Amino acid sequence: MEKRIEMPLTEEKVKELRCGDSVLLSGVIYTGRDAAHKRLVELLEKGEKLPIDVKDSVIYYVGPAPAKPGQVIGSAGPTTSYRMDAYAPALLDEGLKGMIGKGKRSAEVVESMKKNGAVYFGAIGGAGALLAKCIKKVEIVAYEDLGTEAIRRIEVCDLPLSVIIDSEGNNLYEQGRKEYLKTLGEI
């Protein structure tokens, strides 16, 4: 089922999402990869304030290419999510409600998602130029020294995503595989 979601991503909105749902996401989200995540978690460990408000937010695991003339951003495809797995639970505990990337997540991240009522969205790898067309505004808000890995505040309009893992821990990678194997048995 396709759903349109406007940010912020509240607990109520998260509860309505099921693995396999197609989503068109609009509003303000943040970008960040492993170097930025490491810094964010180090701040939390010191009891310091984060440079962004993660409550009811979404972080897109992307290091976008530089923008060409006339563009707000270059190619912006997802990066492999497991690289953020060591840091994700701490941010989920702070109120992060969504993550966008590609690939599997660890059992610890899935348990933290269930505990905190969060969702993991998949974006299509290799489609960075198309995904970039959904990004309407970009502003670096933290860690500019990290270059493409700096944290950006981006405004998206109808960013196409799939719910890979929902807030109950249902996992499309597992369910999809079971369904596929079931169809093979029927042939």
C-alpha positions as CSV (number, residue, x, y, z in Angstrom):
1,M,0.0,0.0,0.0
2,E,1.3,3.5,-0.9
3,K,1.2,6.1,1.8
4,R,2.1,9.8,1.8
5,I,3.9,10.9,5.0
6,E,4.5,14.5,6.0
7,M,7.3,15.2,8.5
8,P,7.5,15.1,11.5
9,L,7.4,11.3,11.7
10,T,5.4,11.0,14.9
11,E,4.8,7.8,16.9
12,E,1.2,7.6,15.5
13,K,2.5,7.8,11.9
14,V,5.1,5.1,12.6
15,K,2.5,2.7,14.1
16,E,0.5,2.9,10.8
17,L,3.5,1.7,8.7
18,R,4.0,-1.9,7.9
19,C,6.9,-3.6,6.2
20,G,6.4,-3.7,2.5
21,D,4.5,-0.4,2.4
22,S,5.5,2.1,-0.3
23,V,5.9,5.6,1.1
24,L,6.3,9.1,-0.4
25,L,8.0,11.1,2.2
26,S,7.8,14.9,2.3
27,G,9.3,17.6,4.7
28,V,12.5,18.2,6.5
29,I,14.9,15.3,7.2
30,Y,18.6,15.1,7.9
31,T,21.5,13.4,6.2
32,G,24.3,11.6,8.0
33,R,26.7,8.8,7.7
34,D,29.1,6.9,10.0
35,A,31.6,9.8,10.7
36,A,28.7,12.1,11.7
37,H,27.0,9.4,13.7
38,K,30.1,8.8,15.6
39,R,30.3,12.4,16.6
40,L,26.6,12.6,17.6
41,V,27.0,9.6,19.9
42,E,30.2,11.0,21.4
43,L,28.2,14.1,22.3
44,L,25.5,12.0,23.9
45,E,28.0,10.1,25.9
46,K,29.4,13.4,27.2
47,G,25.9,14.5,28.1
48,E,26.1,17.3,25.6
49,K,23.3,18.7,23.3
50,L,23.1,17.4,19.7
51,P,23.4,19.9,16.8
52,I,20.1,18.7,15.4
53,D,16.8,17.8,17.0
54,V,16.4,14.1,16.3
55,K,13.0,13.8,18.0
56,D,10.4,12.6,15.4
57,S,13.0,13.0,12.7
58,V,14.4,10.9,10.0
59,I,18.1,10.5,9.0
60,Y,18.9,9.6,5.5
61,Y,22.2,7.7,5.2
62,V,23.7,9.5,2.3
63,G,26.8,11.4,1.3
64,P,25.6,13.3,-1.7
65,A,27.7,14.2,-4.7
66,P,28.4,17.9,-5.3
67,A,25.6,19.8,-7.0
68,K,26.0,20.7,-10.7
69,P,25.0,24.2,-11.8
70,G,21.3,24.7,-11.4
71,Q,20.9,21.8,-9.0
72,V,20.4,21.9,-5.2
73,I,22.3,18.6,-4.7
74,G,24.1,16.1,-6.7
75,S,23.4,12.4,-6.9
76,A,22.0,11.3,-3.5
77,G,21.7,7.5,-3.3
78,P,21.6,5.6,0.0
79,T,24.6,4.1,1.7
80,T,24.9,0.8,3.4
81,S,23.0,1.1,6.7
82,Y,24.9,-1.4,8.8
83,R,27.8,1.1,9.1
84,M,25.5,3.1,11.4
85,D,24.4,0.1,13.5
86,A,26.8,0.8,16.3
87,Y,25.3,4.4,16.7
88,A,21.6,4.0,15.8
89,P,20.3,2.7,19.1
90,A,21.6,5.8,21.0
91,L,19.8,8.1,18.5
92,L,16.7,6.0,18.6
93,D,16.7,6.4,22.4
94,E,16.8,10.2,21.8
95,G,13.6,10.1,19.7
96,L,14.7,9.4,16.2
97,K,11.8,7.8,14.4
98,G,13.1,6.9,11.0
99,M,16.2,5.9,9.1
100,I,16.7,5.6,5.3
101,G,19.4,3.5,3.7
102,K,20.0,0.2,2.0
103,G,20.8,-3.3,3.3
104,K,20.2,-5.3,6.5
105,R,20.2,-4.0,10.1
106,S,21.6,-5.7,13.2
107,A,19.4,-7.5,15.7
108,E,20.3,-4.7,18.2
109,V,19.0,-2.0,15.9
110,V,15.8,-3.9,15.3
111,E,15.2,-4.4,19.0
112,S,15.9,-0.7,19.6
113,M,13.4,0.2,16.8
114,K,10.8,-1.9,18.5
115,K,11.5,-0.4,21.9
116,N,11.4,3.2,20.6
117,G,8.7,2.9,18.0
118,A,10.8,3.6,14.9
119,V,11.0,2.5,11.3
120,Y,13.7,1.6,8.7
121,F,13.0,2.7,5.2
122,G,14.8,1.4,2.1
123,A,15.8,3.7,-0.8
124,I,16.8,2.3,-4.2
125,G,20.6,2.0,-4.5
126,G,21.9,3.1,-7.8
127,A,19.0,5.6,-8.3
128,G,20.8,8.5,-6.6
129,A,20.3,10.9,-9.5
130,L,16.5,10.2,-9.5
131,L,16.3,10.5,-5.7
132,A,18.1,13.8,-5.9
133,K,15.2,15.2,-7.9
134,C,13.0,14.8,-4.8
135,I,15.3,17.1,-2.7
136,K,14.2,20.7,-3.0
137,K,16.5,22.5,-0.5
138,V,19.8,21.7,1.2
139,E,21.7,23.3,4.1
140,I,24.7,22.1,6.0
141,V,23.9,22.3,9.7
142,A,26.8,20.4,11.3
143,Y,30.3,19.0,10.8
144,E,31.0,20.9,7.5
145,D,34.6,19.6,7.8
146,L,33.3,16.1,6.9
147,G,32.6,17.2,3.4
148,T,30.0,14.9,1.8
149,E,29.4,13.3,5.2
150,A,28.4,16.6,6.9
151,I,25.0,16.7,8.4
152,R,22.5,18.4,6.1
153,R,19.0,19.6,6.6
154,I,17.2,18.7,3.5
155,E,13.6,19.3,2.3
156,V,12.2,16.5,0.3
157,C,9.0,16.1,-1.7
158,D,7.6,12.7,-2.4
159,L,10.9,10.8,-1.7
160,P,10.0,7.2,-2.8
161,L,10.8,4.7,-0.1
162,S,9.8,1.2,1.1
163,V,9.3,0.2,4.7
164,I,11.9,-2.5,5.2
165,I,11.5,-2.9,9.0
166,D,8.4,-1.7,10.8
167,S,8.1,-0.7,14.5
168,E,7.1,-4.2,15.4
169,G,10.2,-5.7,13.9
170,N,8.6,-7.2,10.8
171,N,11.3,-7.3,8.2
172,L,10.6,-7.2,4.4
173,Y,13.9,-8.9,3.6
174,E,12.9,-11.9,5.7
175,Q,9.2,-11.9,4.7
176,G,9.9,-11.3,1.0
177,R,12.3,-14.2,1.0
178,K,9.8,-16.6,2.6
179,E,7.1,-15.5,0.1
180,Y,9.5,-16.1,-2.8
181,L,10.5,-19.5,-1.6
182,K,6.9,-20.4,-1.1
183,T,6.1,-19.5,-4.7
184,L,9.0,-21.7,-5.9
185,G,7.4,-24.6,-4.0
186,E,4.1,-24.0,-5.9
187,I,5.7,-24.2,-9.3
